[in-house]
Amino acid sequence: MIDDDPSHLKLAHLVLRAAGHRVSNAEAAENALNSIKLAKPELILLDLALPGMDGLRLVRELKANPGTPISPSSP
C-alpha cells in the first residue's frame, strides 16, 4: 500500500493483515518503486495524489519495466 497519509496506511495494514494478507507500506512512490521491483507484489493499493512522484508516474514507471506485470484498476 502506498499512501502519504499514515492513518490510511495503518487502517489498511490492520484490515489486510486481519484478513491473512502480507502487507508492505510506503509513504512515497520513490520508496515503493524499488520495493515493488524486488518483492513483485500480487496487489498494489496506490494513492494517486502523492507528493514528489505521483501515483500515475509510478504506474508508468512500473509499466515501462517488462518484468513488472501491471493490470491497473480503479473504482
PDB file of N, CA, C, O and CB in Angstrom:
ATOM      1  N   MET A   1       0.855  -1.160   0.000  1.00  0.00           N
ATOM      2  CA  MET A   1       0.000   0.000   0.000  1.00  0.00           C
ATOM      3  C   MET A   1       0.897   1.217   0.000  1.00  0.00           C
ATOM      4  O   MET A   1       1.869   1.287   0.752  1.00  0.00           O
ATOM      5  CB  MET A   1      -0.971   0.001   1.213  1.00  0.00           C
ATOM      6  N   ILE A   2       0.563   2.184  -0.856  1.00  0.00           N
ATOM      7  CA  ILE A   2       1.348   3.403  -0.955  1.00  0.00           C
ATOM      8  C   ILE A   2       0.405   4.577  -0.744  1.00  0.00           C
ATOM      9  O   ILE A   2      -0.504   4.814  -1.540  1.00  0.00           O
ATOM     10  CB  ILE A   2       2.085   3.502  -2.334  1.00  0.00           C
ATOM     11  N   ASP A   3       0.633   5.304   0.337  1.00  0.00           N
ATOM     12  CA  ASP A   3      -0.214   6.443   0.689  1.00  0.00           C
ATOM     13  C   ASP A   3       0.584   7.369   1.588  1.00  0.00           C
ATOM     14  O   ASP A   3       1.328   6.909   2.454  1.00  0.00           O
ATOM     15  CB  ASP A   3      -1.534   5.983   1.389  1.00  0.00           C
ATOM     16  N   ASP A   4       0.435   8.663   1.388  1.00  0.00           N
ATOM     17  CA  ASP A   4       1.171   9.618   2.217  1.00  0.00           C
ATOM     18  C   ASP A   4       0.442   9.938   3.521  1.00  0.00           C
ATOM     19  O   ASP A   4       0.947  10.714   4.332  1.00  0.00           O
ATOM     20  CB  ASP A   4       1.413  10.898   1.441  1.00  0.00           C
ATOM     21  N   ASP A   5      -0.718   9.362   3.731  1.00  0.00           N
ATOM     22  CA  ASP A   5      -1.467   9.576   4.974  1.00  0.00           C
ATOM     23  C   ASP A   5      -1.245   8.378   5.898  1.00  0.00           C
ATOM     24  O   ASP A   5      -1.743   7.286   5.625  1.00  0.00           O
ATOM     25  CB  ASP A   5      -2.997   9.781   4.686  1.00  0.00           C
ATOM     26  N   PRO A   6      -0.497   8.574   6.994  1.00  0.00           N
ATOM     27  CA  PRO A   6      -0.198   7.462   7.902  1.00  0.00           C
ATOM     28  C   PRO A   6      -1.437   6.763   8.453  1.00  0.00           C
ATOM     29  O   PRO A   6      -1.403   5.559   8.708  1.00  0.00           O
ATOM     30  CB  PRO A   6       0.630   7.960   9.044  1.00  0.00           C
ATOM     31  N   SER A   7      -2.536   7.504   8.641  1.00  0.00           N
ATOM     32  CA  SER A   7      -3.747   6.862   9.174  1.00  0.00           C
ATOM     33  C   SER A   7      -4.352   5.904   8.151  1.00  0.00           C
ATOM     34  O   SER A   7      -4.877   4.857   8.529  1.00  0.00           O
ATOM     35  CB  SER A   7      -4.787   7.924   9.579  1.00  0.00           C
ATOM     36  N   HIS A   8      -4.289   6.243   6.863  1.00  0.00           N
ATOM     37  CA  HIS A   8      -4.770   5.330   5.816  1.00  0.00           C
ATOM     38  C   HIS A   8      -3.912   4.071   5.776  1.00  0.00           C
ATOM     39  O   HIS A   8      -4.424   2.958   5.665  1.00  0.00           O
ATOM     40  CB  HIS A   8      -4.762   6.027   4.433  1.00  0.00           C
ATOM     41  N   LEU A   9      -2.595   4.266   5.868  1.00  0.00           N
ATOM     42  CA  LEU A   9      -1.686   3.118   5.861  1.00  0.00           C
ATOM     43  C   LEU A   9      -1.961   2.190   7.037  1.00  0.00           C
ATOM     44  O   LEU A   9      -2.017   0.970   6.883  1.00  0.00           O
ATOM     45  CB  LEU A   9      -0.232   3.590   5.898  1.00  0.00           C
ATOM     46  N   LYS A  10      -2.132   2.786   8.210  1.00  0.00           N
ATOM     47  CA  LYS A  10      -2.343   1.982   9.418  1.00  0.00           C
ATOM     48  C   LYS A  10      -3.645   1.188   9.324  1.00  0.00           C
ATOM     49  O   LYS A  10      -3.668  -0.007   9.618  1.00  0.00           O
ATOM     50  CB  LYS A  10      -2.363   2.883  10.668  1.00  0.00           C
ATOM     51  N   LEU A  11      -4.726   1.851   8.914  1.00  0.00           N
ATOM     52  CA  LEU A  11      -6.021   1.182   8.814  1.00  0.00           C
ATOM     53  C   LEU A  11      -5.982   0.051   7.788  1.00  0.00           C
ATOM     54  O   LEU A  11      -6.412  -1.065   8.076  1.00  0.00           O
ATOM     55  CB  LEU A  11      -7.111   2.190   8.443  1.00  0.00           C
ATOM     56  N   ALA A  12      -5.473   0.335   6.606  1.00  0.00           N
ATOM     57  CA  ALA A  12      -5.415  -0.693   5.567  1.00  0.00           C
ATOM     58  C   ALA A  12      -4.519  -1.847   6.001  1.00  0.00           C
ATOM     59  O   ALA A  12      -4.833  -3.011   5.747  1.00  0.00           O
ATOM     60  CB  ALA A  12      -4.908  -0.096   4.245  1.00  0.00           C
ATOM     61  N   HIS A  13      -3.411  -1.528   6.651  1.00  0.00           N
ATOM     62  CA  HIS A  13      -2.498  -2.563   7.136  1.00  0.00           C
ATOM     63  C   HIS A  13      -3.218  -3.492   8.117  1.00  0.00           C
ATOM     64  O   HIS A  13      -3.118  -4.715   8.014  1.00  0.00           O
ATOM     65  CB  HIS A  13      -1.262  -1.923   7.810  1.00  0.00           C
ATOM     66  N   LEU A  14      -3.938  -2.902   9.062  1.00  0.00           N
ATOM     67  CA  LEU A  14      -4.658  -3.702  10.059  1.00  0.00           C
ATOM     68  C   LEU A  14      -5.732  -4.578   9.420  1.00  0.00           C
ATOM     69  O   LEU A  14      -5.853  -5.757   9.752  1.00  0.00           O
ATOM     70  CB  LEU A  14      -5.294  -2.791  11.103  1.00  0.00           C
ATOM     71  N   VAL A  15      -6.502  -4.009   8.514  1.00  0.00           N
ATOM     72  CA  VAL A  15      -7.594  -4.750   7.867  1.00  0.00           C
ATOM     73  C   VAL A  15      -7.043  -5.890   7.003  1.00  0.00           C
ATOM     74  O   VAL A  15      -7.537  -7.016   7.061  1.00  0.00           O
ATOM     75  CB  VAL A  15      -8.456  -3.798   7.003  1.00  0.00           C
ATOM     76  N   LEU A  16      -6.034  -5.590   6.216  1.00  0.00           N
ATOM     77  CA  LEU A  16      -5.488  -6.614   5.326  1.00  0.00           C
ATOM     78  C   LEU A  16      -4.765  -7.716   6.095  1.00  0.00           C
ATOM     79  O   LEU A  16      -4.870  -8.889   5.739  1.00  0.00           O
ATOM     80  CB  LEU A  16      -4.538  -5.980   4.326  1.00  0.00           C
ATOM     81  N   ARG A  17      -4.038  -7.349   7.141  1.00  0.00           N
ATOM     82  CA  ARG A  17      -3.361  -8.363   7.967  1.00  0.00           C
ATOM     83  C   ARG A  17      -4.386  -9.250   8.670  1.00  0.00           C
ATOM     84  O   ARG A  17      -4.198 -10.462   8.768  1.00  0.00           O
ATOM     85  CB  ARG A  17      -2.433  -7.688   9.013  1.00  0.00           C
ATOM     86  N   ALA A  18      -5.468  -8.648   9.157  1.00  0.00           N
ATOM     87  CA  ALA A  18      -6.515  -9.425   9.829  1.00  0.00           C
ATOM     88  C   ALA A  18      -7.160 -10.426   8.871  1.00  0.00           C
ATOM     89  O   ALA A  18      -7.656 -11.471   9.293  1.00  0.00           O
ATOM     90  CB  ALA A  18      -7.588  -8.488  10.409  1.00  0.00           C
ATOM     91  N   ALA A  19      -7.147 -10.099   7.587  1.00  0.00           N
ATOM     92  CA  ALA A  19      -7.708 -10.999   6.573  1.00  0.00           C
ATOM     93  C   ALA A  19      -6.682 -12.036   6.105  1.00  0.00           C
ATOM     94  O   ALA A  19      -6.968 -12.844   5.222  1.00  0.00           O
ATOM     95  CB  ALA A  19      -8.215 -10.191   5.372  1.00  0.00           C
ATOM     96  N   GLY A  20      -5.492 -12.006   6.699  1.00  0.00           N
ATOM     97  CA  GLY A  20      -4.488 -13.016   6.390  1.00  0.00           C
ATOM     98  C   GLY A  20      -3.495 -12.658   5.296  1.00  0.00           C
ATOM     99  O   GLY A  20      -2.763 -13.526   4.822  1.00  0.00           O
ATOM    100  N   HIS A  21      -3.459 -11.398   4.890  1.00  0.00           N
ATOM    101  CA  HIS A  21      -2.549 -10.977   3.824  1.00  0.00           C
ATOM    102  C   HIS A  21      -1.240 -10.446   4.394  1.00  0.00           C
ATOM    103  O   HIS A  21      -1.203  -9.903   5.498  1.00  0.00           O
ATOM    104  CB  HIS A  21      -3.209  -9.908   2.950  1.00  0.00           C
ATOM    105  N   ARG A  22      -0.169 -10.612   3.629  1.00  0.00           N
ATOM    106  CA  ARG A  22       1.099  -9.959   3.961  1.00  0.00           C
ATOM    107  C   ARG A  22       1.032  -8.553   3.389  1.00  0.00           C
ATOM    108  O   ARG A  22       0.593  -8.362   2.255  1.00  0.00           O
ATOM    109  CB  ARG A  22       2.346 -10.758   3.394  1.00  0.00           C
ATOM    110  N   VAL A  23       1.466  -7.565   4.168  1.00  0.00           N
ATOM    111  CA  VAL A  23       1.312  -6.170   3.768  1.00  0.00           C
ATOM    112  C   VAL A  23       2.637  -5.436   3.910  1.00  0.00           C
ATOM    113  O   VAL A  23       3.343  -5.583   4.907  1.00  0.00           O
ATOM    114  CB  VAL A  23       0.221  -5.478   4.606  1.00  0.00           C
ATOM    115  N   SER A  24       2.961  -4.646   2.898  1.00  0.00           N
ATOM    116  CA  SER A  24       4.095  -3.726   2.953  1.00  0.00           C
ATOM    117  C   SER A  24       3.549  -2.333   2.708  1.00  0.00           C
ATOM    118  O   SER A  24       2.682  -2.136   1.856  1.00  0.00           O
ATOM    119  CB  SER A  24       5.212  -4.102   1.903  1.00  0.00           C
ATOM    120  N   ASN A  25       4.057  -1.370   3.456  1.00  0.00           N
ATOM    121  CA  ASN A  25       3.595   0.010   3.330  1.00  0.00           C
ATOM    122  C   ASN A  25       4.726   0.920   2.883  1.00  0.00           C
ATOM    123  O   ASN A  25       5.897   0.669   3.171  1.00  0.00           O
ATOM    124  CB  ASN A  25       3.014   0.505   4.654  1.00  0.00           C
ATOM    125  N   ALA A  26       4.358   1.979   2.176  1.00  0.00           N
ATOM    126  CA  ALA A  26       5.297   3.036   1.807  1.00  0.00           C
ATOM    127  C   ALA A  26       4.538   4.350   1.799  1.00  0.00           C
ATOM    128  O   ALA A  26       3.368   4.402   1.422  1.00  0.00           O
ATOM    129  CB  ALA A  26       5.961   2.758   0.416  1.00  0.00           C
ATOM    130  N   GLU A  27       5.217   5.415   2.221  1.00  0.00           N
ATOM    131  CA  GLU A  27       4.590   6.737   2.230  1.00  0.00           C
ATOM    132  C   GLU A  27       4.966   7.566   1.013  1.00  0.00           C
ATOM    133  O   GLU A  27       4.454   8.672   0.841  1.00  0.00           O
ATOM    134  CB  GLU A  27       4.974   7.482   3.486  1.00  0.00           C
ATOM    135  N   ALA A  28       5.853   7.051   0.163  1.00  0.00           N
ATOM    136  CA  ALA A  28       6.273   7.784  -1.031  1.00  0.00           C
ATOM    137  C   ALA A  28       6.477   6.810  -2.183  1.00  0.00           C
ATOM    138  O   ALA A  28       6.920   5.678  -1.988  1.00  0.00           O
ATOM    139  CB  ALA A  28       7.571   8.587  -0.759  1.00  0.00           C
ATOM    140  N   ALA A  29       6.148   7.265  -3.376  1.00  0.00           N
ATOM    141  CA  ALA A  29       6.287   6.425  -4.564  1.00  0.00           C
ATOM    142  C   ALA A  29       7.742   6.055  -4.811  1.00  0.00           C
ATOM    143  O   ALA A  29       8.042   4.937  -5.232  1.00  0.00           O
ATOM    144  CB  ALA A  29       5.713   7.135  -5.789  1.00  0.00           C
ATOM    145  N   GLU A  30       8.640   6.992  -4.551  1.00  0.00           N
ATOM    146  CA  GLU A  30      10.060   6.726  -4.781  1.00  0.00           C
ATOM    147  C   GLU A  30      10.541   5.551  -3.927  1.00  0.00           C
ATOM    148  O   GLU A  30      11.301   4.704  -4.398  1.00  0.00           O
ATOM    149  CB  GLU A  30      10.896   7.981  -4.475  1.00  0.00           C
ATOM    150  N   ASN A  31      10.097   5.505  -2.681  1.00  0.00           N
ATOM    151  CA  ASN A  31      10.476   4.405  -1.789  1.00  0.00           C
ATOM    152  C   ASN A  31       9.843   3.091  -2.243  1.00  0.00           C
ATOM    153  O   ASN A  31      10.460   2.030  -2.153  1.00  0.00           O
ATOM    154  CB  ASN A  31      10.060   4.720  -0.340  1.00  0.00           C
ATOM    155  N   ALA A  32       8.630   3.173  -2.720  1.00  0.00           N
ATOM    156  CA  ALA A  32       7.897   1.968  -3.117  1.00  0.00           C
ATOM    157  C   ALA A  32       8.436   1.352  -4.403  1.00  0.00           C
ATOM    158  O   ALA A  32       8.369   0.136  -4.581  1.00  0.00           O
ATOM    159  CB  ALA A  32       6.429   2.290  -3.289  1.00  0.00           C
ATOM    160  N   LEU A  33       8.962   2.166  -5.286  1.00  0.00           N
ATOM    161  CA  LEU A  33       9.385   1.685  -6.605  1.00  0.00           C
ATOM    162  C   LEU A  33      10.375   0.527  -6.502  1.00  0.00           C
ATOM    163  O   LEU A  33      10.175  -0.510  -7.133  1.00  0.00           O
ATOM    164  CB  LEU A  33      10.008   2.825  -7.401  1.00  0.00           C
ATOM    165  N   ASN A  34      11.426   0.687  -5.726  1.00  0.00           N
ATOM    166  CA  ASN A  34      12.413  -0.389  -5.586  1.00  0.00           C
ATOM    167  C   ASN A  34      11.829  -1.593  -4.872  1.00  0.00           C
ATOM    168  O   ASN A  34      12.102  -2.734  -5.246  1.00  0.00           O
ATOM    169  CB  ASN A  34      13.639   0.110  -4.832  1.00  0.00           C
ATOM    170  N   SER A  35      11.026  -1.347  -3.844  1.00  0.00           N
ATOM    171  CA  SER A  35      10.408  -2.454  -3.106  1.00  0.00           C
ATOM    172  C   SER A  35       9.511  -3.289  -4.011  1.00  0.00           C
ATOM    173  O   SER A  35       9.502  -4.517  -3.924  1.00  0.00           O
ATOM    174  CB  SER A  35       9.599  -1.919  -1.919  1.00  0.00           C
ATOM    175  N   ILE A  36       8.766  -2.628  -4.869  1.00  0.00           N
ATOM    176  CA  ILE A  36       7.857  -3.326  -5.785  1.00  0.00           C
ATOM    177  C   ILE A  36       8.652  -4.176  -6.772  1.00  0.00           C
ATOM    178  O   ILE A  36       8.278  -5.312  -7.061  1.00  0.00           O
ATOM    179  CB  ILE A  36       6.963  -2.315  -6.546  1.00  0.00           C
ATOM    180  N   LYS A  37       9.746  -3.624  -7.285  1.00  0.00           N
ATOM    181  CA  LYS A  37      10.565  -4.371  -8.243  1.00  0.00           C
ATOM    182  C   LYS A  37      11.171  -5.615  -7.600  1.00  0.00           C
ATOM    183  O   LYS A  37      11.301  -6.651  -8.251  1.00  0.00           O
ATOM    184  CB  LYS A  37      11.677  -3.478  -8.805  1.00  0.00           C
ATOM    185  N   LEU A  38      11.540  -5.514  -6.328  1.00  0.00           N
ATOM    186  CA  LEU A  38      12.153  -6.648  -5.633  1.00  0.00           C
ATOM    187  C   LEU A  38      11.128  -7.671  -5.158  1.00  0.00           C
ATOM    188  O   LEU A  38      11.337  -8.875  -5.307  1.00  0.00           O
ATOM    189  CB  LEU A  38      12.955  -6.153  -4.453  1.00  0.00           C
ATOM    190  N   ALA A  39      10.019  -7.199  -4.585  1.00  0.00           N
ATOM    191  CA  ALA A  39       9.044  -8.095  -3.951  1.00  0.00           C
ATOM    192  C   ALA A  39       8.019  -8.668  -4.923  1.00  0.00           C
ATOM    193  O   ALA A  39       7.450  -9.728  -4.662  1.00  0.00           O
ATOM    194  CB  ALA A  39       8.325  -7.363  -2.856  1.00  0.00           C
ATOM    195  N   LYS A  40       7.775  -7.986  -6.037  1.00  0.00           N
ATOM    196  CA  LYS A  40       6.757  -8.394  -7.013  1.00  0.00           C
ATOM    197  C   LYS A  40       5.424  -8.729  -6.333  1.00  0.00           C
ATOM    198  O   LYS A  40       4.990  -9.880  -6.343  1.00  0.00           O
ATOM    199  CB  LYS A  40       7.251  -9.606  -7.816  1.00  0.00           C
ATOM    200  N   PRO A  41       4.781  -7.719  -5.746  1.00  0.00           N
ATOM    201  CA  PRO A  41       3.523  -7.958  -5.027  1.00  0.00           C
ATOM    202  C   PRO A  41       2.399  -8.401  -5.963  1.00  0.00           C
ATOM    203  O   PRO A  41       2.416  -8.128  -7.163  1.00  0.00           O
ATOM    204  CB  PRO A  41       3.101  -6.697  -4.282  1.00  0.00           C
ATOM    205  N   GLU A  42       1.434  -9.084  -5.382  1.00  0.00           N
ATOM    206  CA  GLU A  42       0.262  -9.521  -6.143  1.00  0.00           C
ATOM    207  C   GLU A  42      -0.750  -8.393  -6.308  1.00  0.00           C
ATOM    208  O   GLU A  42      -1.539  -8.394  -7.253  1.00  0.00           O
ATOM    209  CB  GLU A  42      -0.400 -10.716  -5.458  1.00  0.00           C
ATOM    210  N   LEU A  43      -0.726  -7.436  -5.393  1.00  0.00           N
ATOM    211  CA  LEU A  43      -1.676  -6.327  -5.412  1.00  0.00           C
ATOM    212  C   LEU A  43      -0.987  -5.078  -4.897  1.00  0.00           C
ATOM    213  O   LEU A  43      -0.233  -5.128  -3.925  1.00  0.00           O
ATOM    214  CB  LEU A  43      -2.935  -6.650  -4.563  1.00  0.00           C
ATOM    215  N   ILE A  44      -1.250  -3.948  -5.558  1.00  0.00           N
ATOM    216  CA  ILE A  44      -0.727  -2.661  -5.107  1.00  0.00           C
ATOM    217  C   ILE A  44      -1.910  -1.723  -4.925  1.00  0.00           C
ATOM    218  O   ILE A  44      -2.661  -1.470  -5.867  1.00  0.00           O
ATOM    219  CB  ILE A  44       0.320  -2.070  -6.121  1.00  0.00           C
ATOM    220  N   LEU A  45      -2.071  -1.213  -3.717  1.00  0.00           N
ATOM    221  CA  LEU A  45      -3.070  -0.178  -3.441  1.00  0.00           C
ATOM    222  C   LEU A  45      -2.310   1.138  -3.423  1.00  0.00           C
ATOM    223  O   LEU A  45      -1.370   1.305  -2.647  1.00  0.00           O
ATOM    224  CB  LEU A  45      -3.849  -0.434  -2.070  1.00  0.00           C
ATOM    225  N   LEU A  46      -2.712   2.062  -4.269  1.00  0.00           N
ATOM    226  CA  LEU A  46      -1.905   3.242  -4.536  1.00  0.00           C
ATOM    227  C   LEU A  46      -2.737   4.510  -4.511  1.00  0.00           C
ATOM    228  O   LEU A  46      -3.756   4.615  -5.193  1.00  0.00           O
ATOM    229  CB  LEU A  46      -1.212   3.108  -5.869  1.00  0.00           C
ATOM    230  N   ASP A  47      -2.289   5.473  -3.717  1.00  0.00           N
ATOM    231  CA  ASP A  47      -2.867   6.815  -3.720  1.00  0.00           C
ATOM    232  C   ASP A  47      -2.298   7.534  -4.938  1.00  0.00           C
ATOM    233  O   ASP A  47      -1.080   7.558  -5.118  1.00  0.00           O
ATOM    234  CB  ASP A  47      -2.553   7.599  -2.376  1.00  0.00           C
ATOM    235  N   LEU A  48      -3.139   8.114  -5.767  1.00  0.00           N
ATOM    236  CA  LEU A  48      -2.647   8.807  -6.954  1.00  0.00           C
ATOM    237  C   LEU A  48      -2.071  10.179  -6.634  1.00  0.00           C
ATOM    238  O   LEU A  48      -1.195  10.660  -7.352  1.00  0.00           O
ATOM    239  CB  LEU A  48      -3.757   8.949  -7.963  1.00  0.00           C
ATOM    240  N   ALA A  49      -2.548  10.818  -5.567  1.00  0.00           N
ATOM    241  CA  ALA A  49      -2.112  12.174  -5.212  1.00  0.00           C
ATOM    242  C   ALA A  49      -1.017  12.116  -4.150  1.00  0.00           C
ATOM    243  O   ALA A  49      -1.242  12.459  -2.990  1.00  0.00           O
ATOM    244  CB  ALA A  49      -3.307  13.018  -4.704  1.00  0.00           C
ATOM    245  N   LEU A  50       0.179  11.674  -4.567  1.00  0.00           N
ATOM    246  CA  LEU A  50       1.315  11.599  -3.657  1.00  0.00           C
ATOM    247  C   LEU A  50       2.235  12.792  -3.894  1.00  0.00           C
ATOM    248  O   LEU A  50       2.320  13.287  -5.018  1.00  0.00           O
ATOM    249  CB  LEU A  50       2.086  10.266  -3.842  1.00  0.00           C
ATOM    250  N   PRO A  51       2.922  13.262  -2.859  1.00  0.00           N
ATOM    251  CA  PRO A  51       3.911  14.321  -3.065  1.00  0.00           C
ATOM    252  C   PRO A  51       5.124  13.750  -3.804  1.00  0.00           C
ATOM    253  O   PRO A  51       5.383  12.548  -3.735  1.00  0.00           O
ATOM    254  CB  PRO A  51       4.341  14.952  -1.705  1.00  0.00           C
ATOM    255  N   GLY A  52       5.855  14.595  -4.498  1.00  0.00           N
ATOM    256  CA  GLY A  52       7.002  14.097  -5.267  1.00  0.00           C
ATOM    257  C   GLY A  52       6.492  13.349  -6.479  1.00  0.00           C
ATOM    258  O   GLY A  52       5.708  13.889  -7.259  1.00  0.00           O
ATOM    259  N   MET A  53       6.927  12.114  -6.647  1.00  0.00           N
ATOM    260  CA  MET A  53       6.440  11.287  -7.747  1.00  0.00           C
ATOM    261  C   MET A  53       4.998  10.892  -7.439  1.00  0.00           C
ATOM    262  O   MET A  53       4.734  10.237  -6.431  1.00  0.00           O
ATOM    263  CB  MET A  53       7.343  10.019  -7.956  1.00  0.00           C
ATOM    264  N   ASP A  54       4.061  11.292  -8.308  1.00  0.00           N
ATOM    265  CA  ASP A  54       2.661  10.946  -8.036  1.00  0.00           C
ATOM    266  C   ASP A  54       2.373   9.507  -8.464  1.00  0.00           C
ATOM    267  O   ASP A  54       3.199   8.849  -9.097  1.00  0.00           O
ATOM    268  CB  ASP A  54       1.706  11.923  -8.766  1.00  0.00           C
ATOM    269  N   GLY A  55       1.196   9.046  -8.105  1.00  0.00           N
ATOM    270  CA  GLY A  55       0.829   7.666  -8.359  1.00  0.00           C
ATOM    271  C   GLY A  55       0.791   7.300  -9.833  1.00  0.00           C
ATOM    272  O   GLY A  55       1.160   6.184 -10.201  1.00  0.00           O
ATOM    273  N   LEU A  56       0.348   8.224 -10.687  1.00  0.00           N
ATOM    274  CA  LEU A  56       0.299   7.928 -12.122  1.00  0.00           C
ATOM    275  C   LEU A  56       1.696   7.742 -12.691  1.00  0.00           C
ATOM    276  O   LEU A  56       1.925   6.866 -13.525  1.00  0.00           O
ATOM    277  CB  LEU A  56      -0.426   9.044 -12.875  1.00  0.00           C
ATOM    278  N   ARG A  57       2.625   8.569 -12.237  1.00  0.00           N
ATOM    279  CA  ARG A  57       4.011   8.413 -12.708  1.00  0.00           C
ATOM    280  C   ARG A  57       4.588   7.075 -12.235  1.00  0.00           C
ATOM    281  O   ARG A  57       5.319   6.417 -12.976  1.00  0.00           O
ATOM    282  CB  ARG A  57       4.897   9.588 -12.204  1.00  0.00           C
ATOM    283  N   LEU A  58       4.264   6.679 -11.019  1.00  0.00           N
ATOM    284  CA  LEU A  58       4.729   5.385 -10.520  1.00  0.00           C
ATOM    285  C   LEU A  58       4.190   4.251 -11.390  1.00  0.00           C
ATOM    286  O   LEU A  58       4.931   3.330 -11.736  1.00  0.00           O
ATOM    287  CB  LEU A  58       4.297   5.185  -9.052  1.00  0.00           C
ATOM    288  N   VAL A  59       2.924   4.312 -11.741  1.00  0.00           N
ATOM    289  CA  VAL A  59       2.336   3.280 -12.607  1.00  0.00           C
ATOM    290  C   VAL A  59       3.055   3.257 -13.953  1.00  0.00           C
ATOM    291  O   VAL A  59       3.343   2.184 -14.483  1.00  0.00           O
ATOM    292  CB  VAL A  59       0.815   3.529 -12.810  1.00  0.00           C
ATOM    293  N   ARG A  60       3.347   4.439 -14.512  1.00  0.00           N
ATOM    294  CA  ARG A  60       4.070   4.494 -15.791  1.00  0.00           C
ATOM    295  C   ARG A  60       5.456   3.861 -15.666  1.00  0.00           C
ATOM    296  O   ARG A  60       5.888   3.116 -16.546  1.00  0.00           O
ATOM    297  CB  ARG A  60       4.200   5.953 -16.274  1.00  0.00           C
ATOM    298  N   GLU A  61       6.143   4.161 -14.570  1.00  0.00           N
ATOM    299  CA  GLU A  61       7.476   3.580 -14.329  1.00  0.00           C
ATOM    300  C   GLU A  61       7.380   2.053 -14.252  1.00  0.00           C
ATOM    301  O   GLU A  61       8.203   1.346 -14.833  1.00  0.00           O
ATOM    302  CB  GLU A  61       8.095   4.148 -13.016  1.00  0.00           C
ATOM    303  N   LEU A  62       6.394   1.561 -13.547  1.00  0.00           N
ATOM    304  CA  LEU A  62       6.227   0.112 -13.405  1.00  0.00           C
ATOM    305  C   LEU A  62       5.863  -0.538 -14.739  1.00  0.00           C
ATOM    306  O   LEU A  62       6.361  -1.616 -15.062  1.00  0.00           O
ATOM    307  CB  LEU A  62       5.148  -0.199 -12.359  1.00  0.00           C
ATOM    308  N   LYS A  63       4.997   0.114 -15.511  1.00  0.00           N
ATOM    309  CA  LYS A  63       4.594  -0.431 -16.810  1.00  0.00           C
ATOM    310  C   LYS A  63       5.762  -0.459 -17.789  1.00  0.00           C
ATOM    311  O   LYS A  63       5.811  -1.313 -18.674  1.00  0.00           O
ATOM    312  CB  LYS A  63       3.442   0.387 -17.396  1.00  0.00           C
ATOM    313  N   ALA A  64       6.703   0.473 -17.634  1.00  0.00           N
ATOM    314  CA  ALA A  64       7.865   0.537 -18.526  1.00  0.00           C
ATOM    315  C   ALA A  64       8.832  -0.615 -18.281  1.00  0.00           C
ATOM    316  O   ALA A  64       9.671  -0.909 -19.133  1.00  0.00           O
ATOM    317  CB  ALA A  64       8.591   1.865 -18.348  1.00  0.00           C
ATOM    318  N   ASN A  65       8.727  -1.265 -17.138  1.00  0.00           N
ATOM    319  CA  ASN A  65       9.592  -2.389 -16.794  1.00  0.00           C
ATOM    320  C   ASN A  65       8.879  -3.679 -17.200  1.00  0.00           C
ATOM    321  O   ASN A  65       7.862  -4.029 -16.599  1.00  0.00           O
ATOM    322  CB  ASN A  65       9.944  -2.392 -15.260  1.00  0.00           C
ATOM    323  N   PRO A  66       9.389  -4.391 -18.205  1.00  0.00           N
ATOM    324  CA  PRO A  66       8.703  -5.603 -18.665  1.00  0.00           C
ATOM    325  C   PRO A  66       8.612  -6.708 -17.611  1.00  0.00           C
ATOM    326  O   PRO A  66       7.800  -7.623 -17.751  1.00  0.00           O
ATOM    327  CB  PRO A  66       9.403  -6.141 -19.875  1.00  0.00           C
ATOM    328  N   GLY A  67       9.426  -6.637 -16.566  1.00  0.00           N
ATOM    329  CA  GLY A  67       9.384  -7.645 -15.517  1.00  0.00           C
ATOM    330  C   GLY A  67       8.312  -7.404 -14.482  1.00  0.00           C
ATOM    331  O   GLY A  67       8.149  -8.204 -13.560  1.00  0.00           O
ATOM    332  N   THR A  68       7.577  -6.314 -14.616  1.00  0.00           N
ATOM    333  CA  THR A  68       6.538  -5.965 -13.650  1.00  0.00           C
ATOM    334  C   THR A  68       5.173  -6.080 -14.317  1.00  0.00           C
ATOM    335  O   THR A  68       4.786  -5.189 -15.073  1.00  0.00           O
ATOM    336  CB  THR A  68       6.757  -4.532 -13.087  1.00  0.00           C
ATOM    337  N   PRO A  69       4.436  -7.155 -14.054  1.00  0.00           N
ATOM    338  CA  PRO A  69       3.099  -7.274 -14.648  1.00  0.00           C
ATOM    339  C   PRO A  69       2.139  -6.290 -13.983  1.00  0.00           C
ATOM    340  O   PRO A  69       1.950  -6.323 -12.767  1.00  0.00           O
ATOM    341  CB  PRO A  69       2.563  -8.724 -14.511  1.00  0.00           C
ATOM    342  N   ILE A  70       1.544  -5.427 -14.774  1.00  0.00           N
ATOM    343  CA  ILE A  70       0.646  -4.398 -14.248  1.00  0.00           C
ATOM    344  C   ILE A  70      -0.720  -4.554 -14.897  1.00  0.00           C
ATOM    345  O   ILE A  70      -0.832  -4.697 -16.114  1.00  0.00           O
ATOM    346  CB  ILE A  70       1.215  -2.970 -14.499  1.00  0.00           C
ATOM    347  N   SER A  71      -1.734  -4.526 -14.084  1.00  0.00           N
ATOM    348  CA  SER A  71      -3.107  -4.553 -14.558  1.00  0.00           C
ATOM    349  C   SER A  71      -3.867  -3.484 -13.782  1.00  0.00           C
ATOM    350  O   SER A  71      -4.533  -3.799 -12.796  1.00  0.00           O
ATOM    351  CB  SER A  71      -3.758  -5.976 -14.379  1.00  0.00           C
ATOM    352  N   PRO A  72      -3.779  -2.204 -14.217  1.00  0.00           N
ATOM    353  CA  PRO A  72      -4.399  -1.118 -13.458  1.00  0.00           C
ATOM    354  C   PRO A  72      -5.905  -1.281 -13.331  1.00  0.00           C
ATOM    355  O   PRO A  72      -6.578  -1.741 -14.253  1.00  0.00           O
ATOM    356  CB  PRO A  72      -4.089   0.209 -14.107  1.00  0.00           C
ATOM    357  N   SER A  73      -6.413  -0.900 -12.186  1.00  0.00           N
ATOM    358  CA  SER A  73      -7.841  -0.957 -11.919  1.00  0.00           C
ATOM    359  C   SER A  73      -8.184   0.128 -10.923  1.00  0.00           C
ATOM    360  O   SER A  73      -7.399   0.422 -10.021  1.00  0.00           O
ATOM    361  CB  SER A  73      -8.264  -2.352 -11.392  1.00  0.00           C
ATOM    362  N   SER A  74      -9.336   0.717 -11.080  1.00  0.00           N
ATOM    363  CA  SER A  74      -9.801   1.710 -10.109  1.00  0.00           C
ATOM    364  C   SER A  74     -11.315   1.623 -10.020  1.00  0.00           C
ATOM    365  O   SER A  74     -11.985   1.169 -10.948  1.00  0.00           O
ATOM    366  CB  SER A  74      -9.347   3.154 -10.505  1.00  0.00           C
ATOM    367  N   PRO A  75     -11.845   2.073  -8.872  1.00  0.00           N
ATOM    368  CA  PRO A  75     -13.310   2.008  -8.715  1.00  0.00           C
ATOM    369  C   PRO A  75     -14.021   3.003  -9.602  1.00  0.00           C
ATOM    370  O   PRO A  75     -15.250   3.075  -9.589  1.00  0.00           O
ATOM    371  CB  PRO A  75     -13.701   2.255  -7.270  1.00  0.00           C
TER     372      PRO A  75
END
